[in-house]
């Protein structure tokens, strides 16, 4: 310890005689404490405490072979399109059947909002699909197809991947956007007066 | 009985304990943290519910800013040394020892290969001033990102299987740029990537939230 009590005479001098007054060895620690806390503040401000988190992204292999490609059933698919200004569009199925898109209600717009956004639609579709049974009698899994338009941002992309993690969607894929999808987005934007 | 003379106590406070605590904390902060790596650009990463930590070593990090400029960084000075030597001999860049050292001890690098010599000879401020922080070209005509991935991989030596390929992009980075980068990785047959994100809590009532409530058995 830095402080020692030396005010009472030690056992060294047994004969009375001349008592020289000893100086206290007590050190003033205030500047040291000041310095200590200054350094702490410096280190707290200049260093990184929490490490960034990462999200795994596993990309499928590109296969030209039709047989190796996974076939997605129209009934289990949900296609999500990412547009500009954080807009989200979605439709059920893959839109491979031209008749499916004849319905004006087919192509719908949504948002990333917590309530009434795309999440509700994903959950709705997931629960709907899980009631279906495949040939073996097992519940079907929903397959989400994500297509990002050129105006979408990275934040949209991560957000939608995050929705997959939040809702525990096991099967999803990011696919290049088709011209048909782009046209639909343009039409919807035009109809809603989005420039 | 002789009267016991009480020594007069001073009003000074004993600071020893406080000093002890201060230096204990100081030691802790010095050991438990590392300096913020200096980055040429500020990147605000999006948030996700993922809790996987970014590993400390064996990381090839590609930083993408909101204008789509790509920067490369890698940990480990011996690896960086090997990499710049390889690049130097392969592309005949004619780097001096000083310029190579600047790469080895430096942080992120983002410039076309032809400007690399000039880039490494300058300090960080001068690079900004001269507009050399152009980012690594990723377009299909001149895809130098591929070169960086290749040489980054080659420099890993023993730990090639442990390498994580991380992309740290800004919220506002346009998607086509990300797609270009993902395509490049795909061409190199790298399927597993890590996207750097901030942590956010899982929204209430969702599947992930329910799992968390049920005892934190995460499917990570």
Interface residues (C-beta under 8 A of the other chain):
Chain A: X1 X2 X3 X5 X7 X8 X26 X28 X29 X30 X32 X33 X36 X37 X39 X40 X43 X44 X46 X47 X48 X49 X50 X51 X52 X53 X54 X55 X56 X57 X58 X59 X60 X61 X62 X82 X114 X119 X123 X148 X149 X150 X151 X152 X153 X154 X155 X156 X157 X158 X159 X161 X162 X165 X166 X167 X168
Chain B: X7 X12 X14 X15 X16 X18 X19 X22 X23 X25 X26 X29 X30 X32 X33 X34 X35 X36 X45 X46 X47 X48 X49 X50 X51 X52 X53 X54 X64 X164 X166 X168 X169 X170 X171 X172 X173 X174 X175 X176 X177 X178 X179 X182 X185 X186 X189 X191 X192 X193 X194 X195 X196 X197 X198 X199 X202 X203 X206 X207 X208 X209 X211 X219
